[in-house]
Amino acid sequence: MWPALADRLEEGEAYLPLPTGRPGRVRLLGFGDRRIALFQEQAELLRLAEELTQSRRHLELLRAQAHEFQNLLHVIGGLLELGQVEEALRLVQGELAAEKALESLLRGIEVPLVAALLLGKLRRARERGLGFRLEGRLPARYASIGESLASILGHLLENALEAAQSEVGLRFLEEEGLKVEVLDDGPGLPEGKETPFLPGASGRGTGRGYGLALARAQARALGGEVGYHRKGRWTVFWLSLPRPSS
């Protein structure tokens, strides 16, 4: 048994370089005086976690939208039954105005996959009673990495939406490459937490804490990086990516 594993026999689970040279997870199971080691590459873990995370988010978004529209239809139906046609009309017009405001807010996002993601997150923020500030623009030149960019931002925004107390922010900056900042006014990271980017590192229960690890892995695969810092009352997670080659 190679030394790095022998030193961790009592830990139950550890993240180590595997014999293949790639990073991975080693789980140690005890059976009497015997030990069984289970090896799984980190890339495979991240892929499975990504699929599960995306499926859960799509389900949550569909549930939230169905709940929102169902409530709206109930209110409109009730107003019509009560003969309050003008009030029902004002409600419908208000919803249409809110949708137009969302579309206007996303006008500077020229990558369709990212625009679609942000539309869902804006609605999710509204459903949770949170403010959402969007600054800057995302040029169409980043459409070639749109799928990865949408996935990374999805993880960062979901983390912000869960942590925020009243407001979330998203800022796009472009100089030599792309810089994105995702802000929330939540309490920040728990004291003594070394890094939020380790797979499974979460204070929100078991089976959580893979989103930020996935975001960093995807950013690094594109030659970029993800990090975080505290700025006043804001927790800021940032993404930096090089400009795609044309």
C-alpha positions, 0 to 999 in steps of 0.5 A, spaced: 500 500 500 503 506 497 505 511 503 500 516 502 494 512 503 497 508 509 498 515 513 490 516 512 487 509 514 483 512 519 480 518 516 475 514 512 475 518 506 481 522 503 483 526 496 489 524 494 493 523 487 491 516 484 496 511 482 494 514 475 497 521 477 490 524 477 487 527 483 481 523 486 477 520 492 479 514 496 474 511 501 477 506 506 472 501 509 474 497 515 472 489 515 475 487 522 483 487 521 482 488 513 481 495 509 478 496 502 480 502 498 475 504 493 478 509 488 474 514 484 477 520 479 476 527 481 474 528 474 468 523 474 466 525 481 465 532 478 462 530 472 456 526 476 456 532 481 455 536 475 449 532 472 446 531 479 446 539 480 443 541 474 438 536 474 436 539 481 436 546 479 432 545 473 427 541 477 427 547 482 426 552 477 420 549 474 417 548 481 418 555 482 415 558 476 409 553 476 408 555 483 408 563 481 404 562 475 399 558 479 398 563 484 397 568 479 392 564 475 388 563 481 388 571 483 386 573 476 380 567 476 378 570 483 378 577 480 374 575 474 369 571 478 368 577 483 367 582 477 373 585 478 375 586 471 379 592 471 383 590 477 385 583 473 387 587 467 391 591 472 395 585 474 396 582 468 399 589 465 403 589 471 406 582 470 407 584 462 411 590 465 415 586 469 417 581 464 419 587 459 423 590 465 427 583 465 428 583 458 431 590 458 435 588 463 438 582 459 439 586 453 447 587 454 447 579 455 449 577 448 450 570 449 444 566 449 445 561 454 447 566 459 441 570 458 437 564 458 440 562 465 440 569 468 432 570 466 431 564 470 436 566 476 432 573 476 425 570 477 428 565 482 431 572 486 424 575 485 420 569 488 425 569 494 424 576 495 431 578 493 433 584 489 438 583 483 443 588 480 446 587 473 451 591 471 456 591 464 455 587 458 457 580 455 459 581 448 457 575 443 465 573 442 464 569 448 458 565 445 463 559 443 464 558 451 457 559 452 455 552 455 461 552 460 460 560 462 453 559 463 454 553 468 460 556 472 455 562 473 449 558 474 454 555 480 456 562 483 449 565 482 446 559 486 451 560 491 449 567 492 442 566 492 442 561 497 446 566 502 443 573 500 439 576 505 436 581 501 440 582 495 445 579 489 449 582 484 452 580 478 458 585 474 461 583 467 468 587 466 472 586 460 479 588 459 484 583 456 479 578 458 473 577 462 472 578 469 465 577 472 463 578 480 457 575 483 456 579 490 451 577 495 450 581 502 449 574 506 453 573 512 460 570 509 463 564 510 463 560 516 469 562 521 475 557 520 473 555 513 479 554 509 476 554 502 469 553 499 472 550 493 473 543 496 468 538 493 463 537 499 465 543 503 458 546 505 455 548 511 448 546 508 447 539 509 450 532 506 450 532 499 451 539 498 458 543 496 459 541 489 457 547 486 463 551 487 468 546 486 465 544 479 465 552 477 473 552 479 474 546 475 470 548 469 474 555 469 481 552 470 479 548 464 478 554 460 485 557 462 481 561 468 480 562 475 475 562 480 476 566 487 473 570 493 474 575 497 470 580 502 468 587 500 464 591 506 458 587 507 459 583 500 461 576 499 464 577 492 466 570 488 469 572 482 471 569 475 476 571 470 477 568 463 481 569 457 478 572 451 476 566 446 481 565 440 477 567 434 
